[in-house]
Amino acid sequence: MAHSVLVAGATGMLGSKIAHALLEKNVEVMVLTRSLHPSSPKSAQHLAQLQSRGAQVVEGDLNNMESLLKATEGAPAVISAVQGEFDIIVQGQQNLLRAAEKNGVRRFVPSDFSMNYFKLAEGDNDNSDIRRQFAELLKASPVAHTFMLNGAFTEVEVSPWGGLIDQENSTFSYWGDGETSFDITTIHDTARYTAEAVLDPVLANQVFEVAGDVLTMKEFLAIYQETTGRHLTERRLGSVQELKDWIEQKKRTASSPHEYLGQQYHYALVSGKGKLDNLQNDRYPYIQPLTLKQFLEGESQKATQR
């Protein structure tokens, strides 16, 4: 299988970690970037770090087929870690796929990295809807695919965007009964698994599911309190159906999908609809993904060292 991989979206948090994970495996990495001089300081930092480790930078735009044909030339595999809406996830990735087809690319890993969005119904999650749309295009392509599913990102679930933990008010809020299991994986571990999967011939035209931890909301709260020593008041906001009703109402009045998108992800977790059914962590036993407890312990150590 390929020992040269083109990574689109490599200046982002996940994409940069995927590129670094590939470099750790002595894979030749080509980084697709819109600009050799990104305006974002963080993106520029990620690009500089990858270049310092030997990554080759290729300038290209998902809306410019000529640049994509040049970028995919000589790349046996492509990993997409781009983020965005329909214009990026469907149209942009389709352009990248068509260029890959013309240049004989053998493997394409799309920008999924989430819960099992194949099990969600249309309208359950706006981001999942467009990913399923691109997945159908990819499955019809002569280029082999690997769909990477890792549940929710651990870092997101402990952050304010995850909506669970309110540090200011010392609360832990969720919908549902708190007894439904869901999957979480750190960004770093997801990147390591992706670097393995793209090179694995057995995973051609397969869904690859991994998780660092599988737990319920009640277990999440208990582990968080035990590990951090912080007490959070448990708040059950309502039933899963009431959450679904809230989302549908919000869709009718919201000025932006971002007003309800976080709750759509929460719905996929607490309803069980996004649950991964076929975890394959043991395919690469040398990767030991962090559990929630291990992740929180690591964050605590970092905080004391600052």
Secondary structure, 3 states (H helix, E strand, C coil): CCCEEEEECCCCHHHHHHHHHHHHCCCEEEEEECCCCCCCHHHHHHHHHHHHCCCEEEECCCCCHHHHHHHHCCCCEEEECCCCCHHHHHHHHHHHHHHHHHCCCCEEECCCCECCHHHCCCCCCHHHHHHHHHHHHHHCCCCEEEEEECCEEHHHHCCHHHCCEECCCCEEEECCCCCCCEEEECHHHHHHHHHHHCCCHHHCCEEEECCCEEECHHHHHHHHHHHHCCCCEEEECCCHHHHHHHHHHHHHHCCCHHHCHHHHHHHHHHCCCCCCCCECHHHCCCCCCCCHHHHHHHHHHHHHHC
